[in-house]
């Protein structure tokens, strides 16, 4: 019986870990983390979006003696897009503004990762707002494609 419970708990924990990354889109960048972050911010400015913050997790971790591969979080948004989503379902505010994680993996590949708006739609049970959701999805795809490629 103990063995069965242990196996059941193990299976549940494995499936939870596997699902933790669900809802995240990652696009490989041909640039360094720094260059990718700079390109990302430049395109945000060109599109009239707001850059709320840039957090250099690896730099902050090094101050405590912890070494991380390069990891930068960019927090950005546009109230013209986010506010209608919050009007549809206020709980989505926990996931806004948008975030882009720019990071180097163990194989020295650089990635831009962000929350898939469809995942957020399901997470918050958004009804309506199809036009805004579609526009956000297209914008995020456009930004990451422009940033990651020449």
N, C-alpha and C positions, 0 to 999 in steps of 0.2 A: 504494500500500500504506500509506504514512504517513497519507494522508488517511483511509483506511478505519479505521485504528487510532484516529486522533484522534476521528473521528465515534463510534466504538464507546465510547471512554472518555467522551466528552461525554454520550452517551445514558445510560451507566451512572451517571455522577455526577448527572445530572438526576433519574433515577429514585430514587437513594439519597436525594437531598434531599427529594423529594416524599414518600417513605416515612418520613422522620424524624418527621413529625407524626402518623403513623398511631398509633393507640392512645391518642390524647389526646382527651378530650371538653372542649369549650369551651361555656360558657353565658354569654350576655350578661347583664350586671347593669345595672339602671337607676340604680344608686348610684355614687358616686365610688369610687376605689380604697380610700381610707381608710375610708369608711363600709362598703363591702363587706367589707373585712378585719375591721372591728369586729363586723359582723353575723355573719360566719363564726365568729369566736371565741366570740361569745355562744351561738350554736347548738351549737358543740362542747361548751361547758360545760353547757348544758342537757341534752345527750345523754350526759353523763358521760364524754366522751372526753378524752384527754390532749393538751394543746397543748405540744408539745416546743420549738418555737421559731417566731419570726416574724422573717424576714429582709427588710429593706427594701433591695433591690438598687439602686434608683435613688439612695437616700440614700448608700449606701456608694460607689457609682460617682462621685457628685459630689465626694466627698472626694479623689478622684484626678484631678479635673478632667474627668471624662467625664459627659456629660449623657445620661441615659436617660429615656424616658417612665416614668411611675409604674409600678413593678414590685415587688410584695411576694410573698414565698413564705411560706406557712404550713405547718409540718410538724406533723402530728397523727396520732393513732391510738388504737387500743384493743387491748391485748394479748389480750383475749378473742377478737378476730377475727383478728389478725395471727399469733398463736402457732399456731393450728390450720393456717393456710396454710403456715407454716414447717415444721410437722410433715409436711404432705403433700409439700412440696418445699422443702428448706432454702435453695436458691438465691434464692427470692423475697425473702429478707431484704435483698438488695441494693436492692430497691424499696420496702422498708418502713422506717420508718413512711410513711404516705400523705403526699402533698404536694398543696397547692392553690396555683396561681399566679394571683394577682390582678393584672391588668395593663391598661394603657390602650394601645389601638392607635393607628395613625397617623391615624385618623378620630375620635379622642377617645372611642371606645366602650370601655367597661370590660368585661372578661371574667374569668370564673373558669375555669381550666383544670386538669384533673387526669387522671391515668392511668386509662384504662378497665381495669377489673379483668379483663375478658375478654381484653384484650391481654396483661396480665400472666400470665393463665392459660396462654395459648398460648406466651408467651415462655419460661416456666419449665416447660412441659409438665406442668402440674398434673393429677394423676389423683385423682378423688374430690373431696372438699371442695365439692361442688356447693351444698350448703346455705349454707356460709359465703360462698362467692363470690356467690351470689344476694343474701344479706343485705347484704354490703358494697356491691354494685352499687346496691341499693335505697336504702341509707343515703346514699351519695354523691349520688345523684340527688335525694333528698329534701332534703339539706342545701343543695345548690347552688340548687335551685328556691326554697327558703325564703329564702335569702340574697339572691338576685337580684331577687326580686319583692316587692311589698308584702304 
